Amino acid sequence: MPRYLIIRLAVLGALSVTCIMIIQGIWLRRSYHLRDSEFHQTVTISLLKVANDIAEFNQSELPKHDLIQRQSSNYYAVNINDAIDANILEDYLIREFQRNALNTDFEYAVYDCVNRELVYGNYCKMTDLKETKSTQGELPTFSDLTYYFVVKFPSRTGFLLSGMRQNLLFSLAALLSLAFFIYAMWVIFQQRRLSELQKDFINNMTHEFKTPISSIKIASDFFKRNPLIAGDDKLHKYAEIISDQNDRLNEQVEKVLNLARLEKDNFKLNKENFEVHKVLREIVQAENLRIQESGKGKIWEEFTKDNIVIHADKLHFSNVIYNIIDNALKYCRNIPELHIRTQRSQKDIILDFIDNGIGIRPEDTEHLFKKFYRVSTGNVHDVKGFGLGLYYVKNICKAHGWDITVSSYPDTGSTFRLKIPALHER
C-alpha cells in the first residue's frame, strides 16, 4: 500500500475515533448530570415527605419557605421549626429512601438549640456492600434556621456511577477501540518501514547483479566465438548453458526492476500506435522457434481479418503476451497446446489465450495476480519462478486501463482474456 494511502487512512481513522470519543464524552457527561438531577429530585421529594411526617407526628406546621436547603452536592438541611426525635427521624428517613429506591448510605444529624451545634445521629447502611463506616467530618450549621436536621450522602458519586454502568462500558469499549487503533497504526507503519527496507534491499541487490551478468554475457559470447571452444562439442555445450542461464537470470532481474519501478511510481509508458496482429504474429513465431528446439508444444492462432490498431506501450504489451504464453507452456502435464484467438467487439479487441494445462482451482483464481503468489502445481515440480509474472501482467494492464480475467478449473486448462480498447481499423 502506498505511503500516502496509509497516512490518509491514519488521519481519517484518527478523526473518526476522535469524534466517537468526543461524542461518548459528551454523552457520558450528560448522563451523569441527568443522574445527578434525578438524585437531587428524589432526595428532595423524600426529605419533603419525611418533614411532613414529622410535622404530622408533632402536630406542628412546616415553614412556608426554605424548607429544604442544599448546602452542597451531597449535603441537605431540612427546616422543621419544631423539636425532632432522632429515633423517629431515622425510621422515617430509612423508610422513605427505600420506598424511592434511594439505595445509598447516608448519615444524619439534628441541631441542638441549647448547645447551638449539630448532634451527630447515625450512619445508616442501605446496601449490602462492606464499606468502611463514614465519620461525621464537618457538618456546617445554618444560622437562619432554628429546628432542623441535616442529611449527608457520603457515597453519592458511587451511587450515581453505579446507575451508569452501561454508559461506562460503552466508554471503556471506546477507549479500548482507540488503544487498538493506535496499536494497529503502529504495526502498519512498522510493517511499511520493514517493507520499504526489504524493497530497497532487493532493488539494490538486483542492480548489483547487472554488472556481473553483463560480464558473464561478454565472457560467454567470447567463449562461443572462440574456434577452440566451437570445435569441442562438450565445451561448446557448456558455453551454451552458461549463456542461456545468464540470459534467464538477466530476465528475472529485469522483471524485478520493472516491478520496483511500477511500485515506486517511477514507471512511464511510452505509448505508440501499432497493429496488434503484427506484434502477436512476431511473438508466436519467436515462441514456435523455442518450442521447436525443445520438441514439445504447439501454438496456433485464430485472428480476425481486421487490422486492429491500439495505443499502448509496445514493449510492455509484448512482455504481457510473453508472460501469459510462458505460463501456458510451463504449467502442463502433457504436450502443451495454446490457442490464441482475437475477437472484435464494438470498441475493444479481445485476446483469448486458451491452453490445455493443469488448470487452476477456483479458490486460487482470486489470488492469481498477487505478488509472489504461486499456485500449487501438484505433481509438476520442475516449474521455477518467483510468482512475479502475472503480478507484472496485472500491473501493466492496470497502468493501461485494460481488463484481464481468467477462467479455469483443475485438469481442464485455463483461458486468459485480455480486453484492450482499439483505435480504428486500417
JOCORMO-V47592 format. One record per residue. N is the residue number from 0. RES is the residue in one letter. SS is DSSP state (~ for helix, > for strand, _ for the rest). PHI is phi in degrees with one decimal (NA if undefined). PSI is psi in whole degrees, 0 to 359 (* if undefined). Layout:
N|RES|SS|PHI|PSI  N|RES|SS|PHI|PSI
This chain:
0|M|_|NA|131  1|P|_|-59.3|153  2|R|~|-63.1|320  3|Y|~|-64.7|328  4|L|~|-69.8|322  5|I|~|-64.2|316  6|I|~|-64.0|318  7|R|~|-63.4|319  8|L|~|-63.8|319  9|A|~|-64.8|317  10|V|~|-64.5|312  11|L|~|-63.5|319  12|G|~|-63.4|317  13|A|~|-63.2|318  14|L|~|-63.0|318  15|S|~|-63.4|312  16|V|~|-64.8|321  17|T|~|-62.4|316  18|C|~|-61.0|318  19|I|~|-62.9|318  20|M|~|-65.8|320  21|I|~|-65.0|313  22|I|~|-61.4|318  23|Q|~|-63.9|320  24|G|~|-64.1|316  25|I|~|-62.9|316  26|W|~|-62.0|317  27|L|~|-65.2|318  28|R|~|-64.8|316  29|R|~|-64.2|321  30|S|~|-63.3|320  31|Y|~|-65.1|315  32|H|~|-63.5|323  33|L|~|-65.5|317  34|R|~|-63.8|320  35|D|~|-64.1|319  36|S|~|-64.3|319  37|E|~|-65.6|321  38|F|~|-61.3|312  39|H|~|-61.1|319  40|Q|~|-65.8|318  41|T|~|-65.5|317  42|V|~|-62.9|317  43|T|~|-61.8|314  44|I|~|-62.7|318  45|S|~|-65.3|313  46|L|~|-66.2|325  47|L|~|-62.9|318  48|K|~|-66.1|319  49|V|~|-63.5|317  50|A|~|-61.3|318  51|N|~|-64.6|321  52|D|~|-65.6|319  53|I|~|-67.0|318  54|A|~|-62.8|322  55|E|~|-67.9|321  56|F|~|-66.5|320  57|N|~|-84.3|352  58|Q|_|55.0|50  59|S|_|-128.7|174  60|E|_|-106.8|146  61|L|_|-85.7|155  62|P|_|-61.3|150  63|K|_|-78.3|334  64|H|_|-130.3|156  65|D|_|52.8|46  66|L|_|-69.1|315  67|I|>|-122.3|125  68|Q|>|-121.5|134  69|R|>|-100.4|110  70|Q|>|-78.3|322  71|S|>|-149.6|188  72|S|_|-63.3|332  73|N|_|-126.6|20  74|Y|>|-131.9|122  75|Y|>|-127.6|147  76|A|>|-121.6|136  77|V|>|-120.7|119  78|N|>|-85.9|114  79|I|_|-98.8|325  80|N|_|68.1|27  81|D|_|-162.8|166  82|A|_|-62.8|149  83|I|_|-126.2|130  84|D|_|-91.4|119  85|A|~|-61.6|320  86|N|~|-65.7|317  87|I|~|-65.9|318  88|L|~|-58.3|314  89|E|~|-62.4|319  90|D|~|-63.5|316  91|Y|~|-63.6|317  92|L|~|-62.4|311  93|I|~|-62.4|314  94|R|~|-60.9|317  95|E|~|-73.3|321  96|F|~|-66.0|322  97|Q|~|-66.6|321  98|R|~|-63.9|326  99|N|_|-96.2|14  100|A|_|57.3|35  101|L|_|-92.8|72  102|N|_|-89.0|68  103|T|_|-138.7|145  104|D|_|-62.4|151  105|F|>|-147.9|164  106|E|>|-133.9|151  107|Y|>|-137.7|162  108|A|>|-149.0|154  109|V|>|-119.1|138  110|Y|>|-78.5|130  111|D|>|-100.7|114  112|C|_|-66.4|331  113|V|_|-70.0|309  114|N|_|-86.3|350  115|R|_|54.5|47  116|E|>|-153.4|163  117|L|>|-81.0|131  118|V|>|-99.7|117  119|Y|>|-62.7|131  120|G|>|-90.4|282  121|N|>|-164.2|162  122|Y|>|-105.7|117  123|C|>|-106.7|123  124|K|_|-89.4|127  125|M|_|-109.2|358  126|T|_|-123.2|167  127|D|_|-93.3|0  128|L|_|-71.6|146  129|K|_|-84.6|103  130|E|_|-120.8|152  131|T|_|-72.8|134  132|K|_|-64.7|131  133|S|_|-79.0|145  134|T|_|-90.2|167  135|Q|_|-65.3|319  136|G|_|63.3|209  137|E|_|-93.4|120  138|L|_|-116.0|98  139|P|_|-65.4|149  140|T|_|-94.5|169  141|F|_|-120.0|117  142|S|_|-71.7|337  143|D|_|-90.7|4  144|L|_|-117.0|151  145|T|_|-110.3|302  146|Y|_|-111.8|114  147|Y|>|-159.3|166  148|F|>|-132.1|159  149|V|>|-122.6|151  150|V|>|-131.4|133  151|K|>|-124.9|141  152|F|_|-113.4|93  153|P|_|-64.5|331  154|S|_|-102.0|26  155|R|~|-58.0|312  156|T|~|-61.2|316  157|G|~|-63.4|322  158|F|~|-64.1|318  159|L|~|-65.1|317  160|L|~|-69.1|328  161|S|~|-64.3|334  162|G|_|-86.5|1  163|M|_|-117.7|29  164|R|~|-60.4|319  165|Q|~|-64.3|317  166|N|~|-63.6|320  167|L|~|-66.4|324  168|L|~|-64.8|319  169|F|~|-63.7|320  170|S|~|-65.4|319  171|L|~|-64.0|320  172|A|~|-63.3|321  173|A|~|-65.0|320  174|L|~|-65.5|320  175|L|~|-64.3|321  176|S|~|-63.4|319  177|L|~|-62.8|316  178|A|~|-63.0|319  179|F|~|-65.2|320  180|F|~|-62.7|316  181|I|~|-62.5|317  182|Y|~|-64.6|317  183|A|~|-62.7|317  184|M|~|-66.1|323  185|W|~|-63.0|317  186|V|~|-63.4|318  187|I|~|-61.9|315  188|F|~|-66.9|324  189|Q|~|-64.8|316  190|Q|~|-64.7|321  191|R|~|-62.2|317  192|R|~|-63.7|316  193|L|~|-64.7|322  194|S|~|-63.9|319  195|E|~|-66.0|320  196|L|~|-62.8|319  197|Q|~|-64.2|316  198|K|~|-62.8|317  199|D|~|-62.1|321  200|F|~|-64.4|314  201|I|~|-63.6|317  202|N|~|-64.0|315  203|N|~|-64.0|321  204|M|~|-65.1|315  205|T|~|-66.1|324  206|H|~|-64.0|321  207|E|~|-66.4|332  208|F|~|-68.1|334  209|K|~|-60.6|321  210|T|~|-66.6|308  211|P|~|-64.8|328  212|I|~|-63.2|316  213|S|~|-62.7|319  214|S|~|-64.9|318  215|I|~|-64.2|322  216|K|~|-60.9|314  217|I|~|-62.4|316  218|A|~|-66.4|319  219|S|~|-67.5|321  220|D|~|-64.2|322  221|F|~|-64.3|317  222|F|~|-62.2|317  223|K|~|-66.3|329  224|R|~|-83.4|345  225|N|_|-68.7|130  226|P|~|-59.4|323  227|L|~|-65.7|319  228|I|~|-69.8|317  229|A|~|-64.6|331  230|G|~|-80.3|345  231|D|_|-104.6|111  232|D|~|-58.3|319  233|K|~|-66.7|314  234|L|~|-66.3|322  235|H|~|-64.5|323  236|K|~|-64.7|317  237|Y|~|-63.8|321  238|A|~|-64.3|322  239|E|~|-65.1|319  240|I|~|-62.7|316  241|I|~|-60.1|316  242|S|~|-64.7|316  243|D|~|-65.6|315  244|Q|~|-67.8|327  245|N|~|-66.4|319  246|D|~|-63.5|320  247|R|~|-64.3|317  248|L|~|-63.3|320  249|N|~|-64.4|322  250|E|~|-63.0|318  251|Q|~|-66.2|320  252|V|~|-64.4|317  253|E|~|-62.9|323  254|K|~|-64.4|317  255|V|~|-64.4|319  256|L|~|-65.6|320  257|N|~|-63.5|319  258|L|~|-65.8|323  259|A|~|-64.2|321  260|R|~|-67.0|321  261|L|~|-61.5|315  262|E|~|-73.6|335  263|K|_|-94.4|8  264|D|_|59.2|22  265|N|_|-93.5|14  266|F|_|-93.5|128  267|K|_|-124.9|134  268|L|_|-91.5|127  269|N|_|-95.6|84  270|K|>|-79.2|145  271|E|>|-152.3|165  272|N|>|-89.6|130  273|F|>|-151.2|160  274|E|>|-88.0|125  275|V|~|-64.5|312  276|H|~|-63.3|326  277|K|~|-64.4|315  278|V|~|-66.4|319  279|L|~|-61.6|318  280|R|~|-65.3|324  281|E|~|-65.0|320  282|I|~|-67.4|315  283|V|~|-61.7|318  284|Q|~|-61.9|317  285|A|~|-65.7|320  286|E|~|-69.9|325  287|N|~|-66.0|325  288|L|~|-64.0|319  289|R|~|-65.8|323  290|I|~|-67.7|321  291|Q|~|-61.9|325  292|E|~|-66.3|322  293|S|~|-81.8|338  294|G|_|78.6|10  295|K|_|-133.2|131  296|G|_|117.2|164  297|K|>|-158.0|136  298|I|>|-126.4|128  299|W|>|-130.0|155  300|E|>|-117.0|151  301|E|>|-139.9|88  302|F|_|-102.1|151  303|T|_|-70.0|163  304|K|_|-78.7|348  305|D|_|-73.5|144  306|N|_|-94.4|97  307|I|>|-95.8|131  308|V|>|-107.9|136  309|I|>|-124.5|162  310|H|>|-111.9|105  311|A|>|-159.9|175  312|D|>|-82.0|112  313|K|~|-62.8|320  314|L|~|-63.6|312  315|H|~|-73.0|329  316|F|~|-60.6|316  317|S|~|-63.1|319  318|N|~|-63.4|322  319|V|~|-61.6|313  320|I|~|-63.9|317  321|Y|~|-60.5|319  322|N|~|-65.2|317  323|I|~|-64.9|316  324|I|~|-63.9|318  325|D|~|-61.0|317  326|N|~|-64.2|319  327|A|~|-63.0|324  328|L|~|-80.7|330  329|K|~|-78.4|315  330|Y|_|-90.6|74  331|C|_|-151.4|135  332|R|_|-84.8|328  333|N|_|-102.7|199  334|I|_|-69.8|119  335|P|_|-68.0|137  336|E|>|-131.4|134  337|L|>|-130.1|130  338|H|>|-112.6|117  339|I|>|-104.7|121  340|R|>|-128.5|139  341|T|>|-117.0|143  342|Q|>|-133.3|161  343|R|>|-123.4|122  344|S|_|-98.9|194  345|Q|_|-62.3|314  346|K|_|-121.9|352  347|D|>|-124.0|160  348|I|>|-107.6|135  349|I|>|-111.6|124  350|L|>|-108.3|122  351|D|>|-111.0|132  352|F|>|-117.4|104  353|I|>|-109.6|119  354|D|>|-119.3|172  355|N|_|-112.8|35  356|G|_|-76.3|196  357|I|_|-75.0|346  358|G|_|79.7|174  359|I|_|-133.3|136  360|R|_|-69.3|148  361|P|~|-56.2|323  362|E|~|-71.0|342  363|D|~|-90.8|339  364|T|~|-60.6|319  365|E|_|-68.7|341  366|H|_|-101.9|3  367|L|_|-60.8|325  368|F|_|-96.4|12  369|K|_|-82.1|154  370|K|_|-67.0|134  371|F|_|67.3|7  372|Y|_|-83.8|131  373|R|_|-130.4|131  374|V|_|-76.4|140  375|S|_|-61.2|132  376|T|_|-100.5|11  377|G|_|64.0|241  378|N|_|-84.9|357  379|V|_|-88.2|112  380|H|_|-114.1|0  381|D|_|-100.6|12  382|V|_|-92.2|117  383|K|_|-105.7|158  384|G|_|157.7|173  385|F|_|-105.1|356  386|G|_|75.2|30  387|L|_|-109.9|345  388|G|~|-60.3|305  389|L|~|-73.7|334  390|Y|~|-63.8|318  391|Y|~|-63.5|316  392|V|~|-58.8|314  393|K|~|-62.4|318  394|N|~|-69.2|323  395|I|~|-66.0|317  396|C|~|-62.5|320  397|K|~|-65.1|319  398|A|~|-64.1|327  399|H|~|-87.7|344  400|G|_|82.9|24  401|W|_|-88.7|165  402|D|>|-117.0|126  403|I|>|-126.4|133  404|T|>|-134.9|164  405|V|>|-139.6|137  406|S|>|-126.5|129  407|S|>|-163.0|153  408|Y|_|-140.4|152  409|P|_|-55.6|136  410|D|_|67.5|12  411|T|_|-122.2|6  412|G|_|83.4|181  413|S|>|-135.5|155  414|T|>|-128.8|114  415|F|>|-95.7|129  416|R|>|-118.1|126  417|L|>|-116.1|122  418|K|>|-111.6|120  419|I|>|-125.6|132  420|P|>|-63.2|131  421|A|_|-100.1|150  422|L|_|-83.6|297  423|H|>|-165.8|173  424|E|>|-99.1|146  425|R|_|-117.0|*
